[in-house]
Amino acid sequence: MGAGRTIPWLSQQTGIALHVLQKQLATQLDFTVTDLAEIADALSIDVARLLPRSAET
């Protein structure tokens, strides 16, 4: 994540419970659209950067 940003930091910034975020990152739980928006906001990036690229591009 870089720049001192850790999973606990991201959990705190987004309001996603740490145990939930850990499961999401381990692909044991799906992210919601809201989760992705919160993560993008916390990281100051466009939410599109969190989505897989289309195979058609």
Phi and psi in radians as a Rosetta constraint file:
Dihedral C 1 N 2 CA 2 C 2 CIRCULARHARMONIC 1.412 0.35
Dihedral N 2 CA 2 C 2 N 3 CIRCULARHARMONIC 2.904 0.35
Dihedral C 2 N 3 CA 3 C 3 CIRCULARHARMONIC 0.875 0.35
Dihedral N 3 CA 3 C 3 N 4 CIRCULARHARMONIC 0.723 0.35
Dihedral C 3 N 4 CA 4 C 4 CIRCULARHARMONIC 1.304 0.35
Dihedral N 4 CA 4 C 4 N 5 CIRCULARHARMONIC 0.142 0.35
Dihedral C 4 N 5 CA 5 C 5 CIRCULARHARMONIC -1.540 0.35
Dihedral N 5 CA 5 C 5 N 6 CIRCULARHARMONIC 2.068 0.35
Dihedral C 5 N 6 CA 6 C 6 CIRCULARHARMONIC -2.041 0.35
Dihedral N 6 CA 6 C 6 N 7 CIRCULARHARMONIC 3.018 0.35
Dihedral C 6 N 7 CA 7 C 7 CIRCULARHARMONIC -1.086 0.35
Dihedral N 7 CA 7 C 7 N 8 CIRCULARHARMONIC -0.769 0.35
Dihedral C 7 N 8 CA 8 C 8 CIRCULARHARMONIC -1.054 0.35
Dihedral N 8 CA 8 C 8 N 9 CIRCULARHARMONIC -0.662 0.35
Dihedral C 8 N 9 CA 9 C 9 CIRCULARHARMONIC -1.059 0.35
Dihedral N 9 CA 9 C 9 N 10 CIRCULARHARMONIC -0.818 0.35
Dihedral C 9 N 10 CA 10 C 10 CIRCULARHARMONIC -1.107 0.35
Dihedral N 10 CA 10 C 10 N 11 CIRCULARHARMONIC -0.696 0.35
Dihedral C 10 N 11 CA 11 C 11 CIRCULARHARMONIC -1.020 0.35
Dihedral N 11 CA 11 C 11 N 12 CIRCULARHARMONIC -0.800 0.35
Dihedral C 11 N 12 CA 12 C 12 CIRCULARHARMONIC -1.146 0.35
Dihedral N 12 CA 12 C 12 N 13 CIRCULARHARMONIC -0.708 0.35
Dihedral C 12 N 13 CA 13 C 13 CIRCULARHARMONIC -1.215 0.35
Dihedral N 13 CA 13 C 13 N 14 CIRCULARHARMONIC -0.588 0.35
Dihedral C 13 N 14 CA 14 C 14 CIRCULARHARMONIC -1.662 0.35
Dihedral N 14 CA 14 C 14 N 15 CIRCULARHARMONIC -0.383 0.35
Dihedral C 14 N 15 CA 15 C 15 CIRCULARHARMONIC 1.448 0.35
Dihedral N 15 CA 15 C 15 N 16 CIRCULARHARMONIC 0.104 0.35
Dihedral C 15 N 16 CA 16 C 16 CIRCULARHARMONIC -1.428 0.35
Dihedral N 16 CA 16 C 16 N 17 CIRCULARHARMONIC 2.199 0.35
Dihedral C 16 N 17 CA 17 C 17 CIRCULARHARMONIC -0.964 0.35
Dihedral N 17 CA 17 C 17 N 18 CIRCULARHARMONIC 2.435 0.35
Dihedral C 17 N 18 CA 18 C 18 CIRCULARHARMONIC -0.955 0.35
Dihedral N 18 CA 18 C 18 N 19 CIRCULARHARMONIC -0.803 0.35
Dihedral C 18 N 19 CA 19 C 19 CIRCULARHARMONIC -1.138 0.35
Dihedral N 19 CA 19 C 19 N 20 CIRCULARHARMONIC -0.557 0.35
Dihedral C 19 N 20 CA 20 C 20 CIRCULARHARMONIC -1.236 0.35
Dihedral N 20 CA 20 C 20 N 21 CIRCULARHARMONIC -0.830 0.35
Dihedral C 20 N 21 CA 21 C 21 CIRCULARHARMONIC -1.059 0.35
Dihedral N 21 CA 21 C 21 N 22 CIRCULARHARMONIC -0.712 0.35
Dihedral C 21 N 22 CA 22 C 22 CIRCULARHARMONIC -1.082 0.35
Dihedral N 22 CA 22 C 22 N 23 CIRCULARHARMONIC -0.729 0.35
Dihedral C 22 N 23 CA 23 C 23 CIRCULARHARMONIC -1.177 0.35
Dihedral N 23 CA 23 C 23 N 24 CIRCULARHARMONIC -0.668 0.35
Dihedral C 23 N 24 CA 24 C 24 CIRCULARHARMONIC -1.109 0.35
Dihedral N 24 CA 24 C 24 N 25 CIRCULARHARMONIC -0.771 0.35
Dihedral C 24 N 25 CA 25 C 25 CIRCULARHARMONIC -1.192 0.35
Dihedral N 25 CA 25 C 25 N 26 CIRCULARHARMONIC -0.454 0.35
Dihedral C 25 N 26 CA 26 C 26 CIRCULARHARMONIC -1.546 0.35
Dihedral N 26 CA 26 C 26 N 27 CIRCULARHARMONIC 0.143 0.35
Dihedral C 26 N 27 CA 27 C 27 CIRCULARHARMONIC 1.039 0.35
Dihedral N 27 CA 27 C 27 N 28 CIRCULARHARMONIC 0.527 0.35
Dihedral C 27 N 28 CA 28 C 28 CIRCULARHARMONIC -1.647 0.35
Dihedral N 28 CA 28 C 28 N 29 CIRCULARHARMONIC -0.298 0.35
Dihedral C 28 N 29 CA 29 C 29 CIRCULARHARMONIC -2.384 0.35
Dihedral N 29 CA 29 C 29 N 30 CIRCULARHARMONIC 2.606 0.35
Dihedral C 29 N 30 CA 30 C 30 CIRCULARHARMONIC -1.458 0.35
Dihedral N 30 CA 30 C 30 N 31 CIRCULARHARMONIC 2.594 0.35
Dihedral C 30 N 31 CA 31 C 31 CIRCULARHARMONIC -1.391 0.35
Dihedral N 31 CA 31 C 31 N 32 CIRCULARHARMONIC 2.534 0.35
Dihedral C 31 N 32 CA 32 C 32 CIRCULARHARMONIC -1.580 0.35
Dihedral N 32 CA 32 C 32 N 33 CIRCULARHARMONIC 2.901 0.35
Dihedral C 32 N 33 CA 33 C 33 CIRCULARHARMONIC -1.061 0.35
Dihedral N 33 CA 33 C 33 N 34 CIRCULARHARMONIC -0.690 0.35
Dihedral C 33 N 34 CA 34 C 34 CIRCULARHARMONIC -1.091 0.35
Dihedral N 34 CA 34 C 34 N 35 CIRCULARHARMONIC -0.755 0.35
Dihedral C 34 N 35 CA 35 C 35 CIRCULARHARMONIC -0.992 0.35
Dihedral N 35 CA 35 C 35 N 36 CIRCULARHARMONIC -0.832 0.35
Dihedral C 35 N 36 CA 36 C 36 CIRCULARHARMONIC -1.089 0.35
Dihedral N 36 CA 36 C 36 N 37 CIRCULARHARMONIC -0.698 0.35
Dihedral C 36 N 37 CA 37 C 37 CIRCULARHARMONIC -1.121 0.35
Dihedral N 37 CA 37 C 37 N 38 CIRCULARHARMONIC -0.732 0.35
Dihedral C 37 N 38 CA 38 C 38 CIRCULARHARMONIC -1.141 0.35
Dihedral N 38 CA 38 C 38 N 39 CIRCULARHARMONIC -0.721 0.35
Dihedral C 38 N 39 CA 39 C 39 CIRCULARHARMONIC -1.137 0.35
Dihedral N 39 CA 39 C 39 N 40 CIRCULARHARMONIC -0.801 0.35
Dihedral C 39 N 40 CA 40 C 40 CIRCULARHARMONIC -1.036 0.35
Dihedral N 40 CA 40 C 40 N 41 CIRCULARHARMONIC -0.744 0.35
Dihedral C 40 N 41 CA 41 C 41 CIRCULARHARMONIC -1.096 0.35
Dihedral N 41 CA 41 C 41 N 42 CIRCULARHARMONIC -0.792 0.35
Dihedral C 41 N 42 CA 42 C 42 CIRCULARHARMONIC -1.092 0.35
Dihedral N 42 CA 42 C 42 N 43 CIRCULARHARMONIC -0.603 0.35
Dihedral C 42 N 43 CA 43 C 43 CIRCULARHARMONIC -1.596 0.35
Dihedral N 43 CA 43 C 43 N 44 CIRCULARHARMONIC -0.026 0.35
Dihedral C 43 N 44 CA 44 C 44 CIRCULARHARMONIC 0.975 0.35
Dihedral N 44 CA 44 C 44 N 45 CIRCULARHARMONIC 0.821 0.35
Dihedral C 44 N 45 CA 45 C 45 CIRCULARHARMONIC -2.270 0.35
Dihedral N 45 CA 45 C 45 N 46 CIRCULARHARMONIC 2.865 0.35
Dihedral C 45 N 46 CA 46 C 46 CIRCULARHARMONIC -1.282 0.35
Dihedral N 46 CA 46 C 46 N 47 CIRCULARHARMONIC 2.405 0.35
Dihedral C 46 N 47 CA 47 C 47 CIRCULARHARMONIC -1.014 0.35
Dihedral N 47 CA 47 C 47 N 48 CIRCULARHARMONIC -0.474 0.35
Dihedral C 47 N 48 CA 48 C 48 CIRCULARHARMONIC -1.058 0.35
Dihedral N 48 CA 48 C 48 N 49 CIRCULARHARMONIC -0.466 0.35
Dihedral C 48 N 49 CA 49 C 49 CIRCULARHARMONIC -1.196 0.35
Dihedral N 49 CA 49 C 49 N 50 CIRCULARHARMONIC -0.273 0.35
Dihedral C 49 N 50 CA 50 C 50 CIRCULARHARMONIC -1.602 0.35
Dihedral N 50 CA 50 C 50 N 51 CIRCULARHARMONIC -0.104 0.35
Dihedral C 50 N 51 CA 51 C 51 CIRCULARHARMONIC -1.757 0.35
Dihedral N 51 CA 51 C 51 N 52 CIRCULARHARMONIC 2.603 0.35
Dihedral C 51 N 52 CA 52 C 52 CIRCULARHARMONIC -1.138 0.35
Dihedral N 52 CA 52 C 52 N 53 CIRCULARHARMONIC 2.577 0.35
Dihedral C 52 N 53 CA 53 C 53 CIRCULARHARMONIC -1.261 0.35
Dihedral N 53 CA 53 C 53 N 54 CIRCULARHARMONIC 2.573 0.35
Dihedral C 53 N 54 CA 54 C 54 CIRCULARHARMONIC -1.208 0.35
Dihedral N 54 CA 54 C 54 N 55 CIRCULARHARMONIC 2.471 0.35
Dihedral C 54 N 55 CA 55 C 55 CIRCULARHARMONIC -1.223 0.35
Dihedral N 55 CA 55 C 55 N 56 CIRCULARHARMONIC -0.270 0.35
Dihedral C 55 N 56 CA 56 C 56 CIRCULARHARMONIC -1.486 0.35
Dihedral N 56 CA 56 C 56 N 57 CIRCULARHARMONIC -0.160 0.35
